[in-house]
Amino acid sequence: GLPPQAIIFIISMIPILELRGGLIAAAILKLPMWQSIAVCVLGNILPLPFILLFIEKILNWMEGCKIGWMRKLAIWLKERGTGKKADKIRKVEFIGLLLFVGIPLPGTGGWTGSLIAALLHVSRKKSVPAIFLGLILATIIMTIISYGGLQAIITFFQNLF
């Protein structure tokens, strides 16, 4: 019963799916590309300031909580935010964070990039622009994939040969 724009907005807010899932859903729903980009980017950006500002406090509270699954989730998120991928980002903070958020692979994106930036105490002067530029890169890549730009390029080159 929700309008399709609300659906792609909500999908873009969900960890793991994020902007990538929203743009794929928008293409499947045959929504206009530019409108979908705006809705998905807004949906993906909305939770990020809260993650950057509050996630460490929330995770510390969850870790001290007596509810087992909350403690386990907090530990898992902290490990995810400070694991192998995080070590690589720490070495090259700005460009590493930008590429981590921007290249649409499983386990990457704005949510995880913000989590890593917060847990590694990357300054907001570096993390916010890096995450934003990463979202722009991810938007470009996923728009090409979702709206058939890649297929158009392949067809063009097939017709040449």
Secondary structure by P-SEA (a helix, b strand, c coil): cccaaaaaaaaaacccccaaaaaaaaaaacccaaaaaaaaaaaaacaaaaaaccaaaaaaaaaacccaaaaaaaaaaaaaaccaaaaaaaaccaaaaaaaaccccccccaaaaaaaaaaacccccccaaaaaaaaaaaaaaaaaaaaaaaaaaaaaaaaac
